[in-house]
Amino acid sequence: MSRLDNFGLSRRAASMAWGALLVLVAGCTTVVEEAAAPRLPAIQAPQATATLDLAERALYEGRVDDATALLNRAVFNSGSTPRSRLIAAEVQLASGAYQTAAAAFRELTTEEDVRAWALQGEGIALALADGSSESGHASLHAAVDLDPSLSRAWNA
């Protein structure tokens, strides 16, 4: 005689009761998990800066898609900054959208923090857009005048 017989249950009925209990418990857990949708943590200012650093590194390494994804995440979480717009223009330049990049760089020339880099980018984009080293020459000169370390401007 088994313990189940003391309660008037057959083995089959007891198995079904346990199964129903497990489904009920699992169902409750599932409902709780679905209600709490996973969210990426918001990036705080230092993290946004680190994310932009990673985007620049990915761009430097030729990983344009990775740079774009990192840039999008930083902008989504922390908003647009002159530095993020500069990186976006660099992504356009790396993607071959020279005219679009030149326009984006031109808009950034009014931002003091990134002005030299924006002038350099504009000059390079204009030179690559028409295949002439003469295009954007004024921008390249202005960039180097503001920051002599921007030697990349002369290799465009």
C-alpha positions, 0 to 999 in steps of 0.5 A, spaced: 500 500 500 502 506 498 502 513 501 497 515 495 492 510 497 491 514 504 489 520 500 484 516 496 488 518 489 491 513 484 498 514 481 495 517 475 491 522 478 497 524 483 501 525 477 496 529 473 495 533 479 503 534 480 503 536 472 498 541 473 501 544 479 508 545 475 504 548 469 501 553 474 507 555 477 511 555 470 506 559 467 506 564 473 513 565 472 513 566 465 508 571 466 512 575 470 518 575 465 514 577 460 511 583 464 519 585 465 521 586 458 529 587 458 532 593 457 539 596 456 541 600 461 542 607 460 549 610 458 551 615 463 555 621 461 562 617 462 559 611 459 557 615 453 564 618 452 567 611 453 562 609 447 564 614 443 571 612 444 569 605 442 566 608 436 572 612 434 576 606 434 572 601 430 572 607 425 579 607 425 580 600 424 575 600 418 569 597 422 564 602 419 558 598 421 560 597 429 562 604 429 555 606 427 552 601 432 556 604 437 555 611 435 547 610 435 547 607 442 551 613 445 546 618 441 540 615 443 542 614 450 545 621 451 543 625 446 547 629 440 553 632 441 558 636 437 563 630 438 558 625 436 556 629 430 563 629 428 564 621 428 557 621 424 560 625 419 567 621 419 562 615 418 559 618 412 566 619 409 568 612 410 562 610 407 563 614 401 558 619 402 563 625 400 558 630 399 553 628 405 560 628 409 562 635 407 555 638 409 555 635 415 563 637 417 561 644 414 555 645 419 560 643 425 565 648 423 561 653 428 563 648 434 569 651 437 571 644 440 571 640 434 572 646 429 579 644 427 577 637 426 571 639 422 575 643 417 579 637 416 574 633 414 570 638 410 577 639 406 578 631 405 571 630 403 571 635 398 577 633 395 575 626 395 568 628 392 571 630 386 578 627 385 581 633 386 586 635 391 584 643 390 577 642 392 577 643 400 584 646 400 582 652 404 578 648 409 585 644 409 589 650 410 584 652 416 584 646 419 592 646 420 592 653 422 588 651 428 591 645 429 598 643 426 598 636 428 592 635 423 597 632 418 592 627 415 589 633 412 595 633 407 595 626 405 587 626 402 
